[in-house]
């Protein structure tokens, strides 16, 4: 799980960008939100930094109707952030900042009763 920062209009190196758009990213998050929008009950489990970015991530996902009641906050590992450098006619450069511990600290659980006809299926 990470917080993305990217320039929404300027297509030049980050050193010249003075404003960014903030959003939540991650494949697991996208799946949980998409299934919720399709009418399924979903839950998302993760370990987030005990910081403003962690609270932002939880609020965005919960705001989409995904159950975040099992999210854990860690005061020793800050929430990961990405900066995306958008360039004209080039693949973007990605700058990823995360605590080493976070590589093994997240897990996705989606309640898929309506898909598999059984609760608490892990995907």
N, C-alpha and C positions, 0 to 999 in steps of 0.2 A: 504494500500500500504506500502510496506516495502523493504528495501535493505537487502538481505541475505549475510552473510559472512560464508563461510565454508571452511574447509581444503579439498583440492581436493585429496590428497594422504594419509595423515597421519590419522590413525584411533586410536586416543588416546585422553585423556582429553585436553580441550582447553588450559589449563595451560602449556602444552608442545608444542603447535603449534605456529610457528613463522611466518607463511605466510598463507594468506587466499585468496580465490577466491570470487569476488563480483558479485552479480547478482540481478536482480529485481524479486520480487515474489508477488503473490496474485492472487486469483481465478479470480477476475474481469479482471485483466490485461491479464491473460492467455486466457480468452474467447475473449476479444477484439482482441488480436494478432492472435489467431487461425482463427477467422472469417475474418480478413483482409487477411490472407494468403490464405483463400478459395475464395477470390475475392470480399468480401463484403466491403462496406464503413462502417467504425466504428469510433466512437469518444469516448474518455475517459475523464471523469470529476473527479477531485480530488482536495483536499487541501493538498499541500505538504509543508514541511518546506522550508523557504527561506534560503537554505544552499546548499552546494555542493552535498549532497545526493539527495536533491529534484531536482536539475538540472540534475543529473545523471539519475534519474527515468524518468523524462520528455524526455530526449534525447533518452534513450533506447526505450521507447514506441513510440515516434515520428519516430524514425529510422525504426521501423517495419511497418510504413505506417498508424498508427492510428492517428486520429486528436486529438491533445492535446491543441487546441486553447482556451479551457475553463478551463484549469487548473489554480488554484489560489494558490499563495504562501503566507505563513503565517510566519512572523518573530517572533511570540510568541510560536510556536510549532514546534520543530525540526522534521525532517523526521524520521520515525521509522526505527530501525535496528534490525535484528535478527542475532544471532550467532548460528550455528548448529554444535553440537559436534557429529561427526561421530565415532561410536565405532564398532568394529568387533563383529558380531553376537548379536547385541543389537539394540533396537530402539534408534534413536538419541535423545540427550537432546537438547532442544531449549531454548535459552535465548533471550527474547524479550524486547527491550527497546523502549518505546514510551511515548509521552506526553499524559496525561490523556484525554486531549481535542480531540485527534485523534480518539477516539473510535466512535465518531458520525460525523466525518468530511468528510467522503468520500462517493462518489456516483458514480455509473456507468451508463452511457448512451451509448447505442449502436444504431447507425443509421442502421436500418435493412430494408431499402426499398426493397431490393431484396428478403428478406425472407418473410415479411408480406405484401408486396406491399403497404406500407405506411411509410413515413419518421418519424424519431424521435420517434420510439417505445422504451419504457424503458423496460429493462430486469432486 
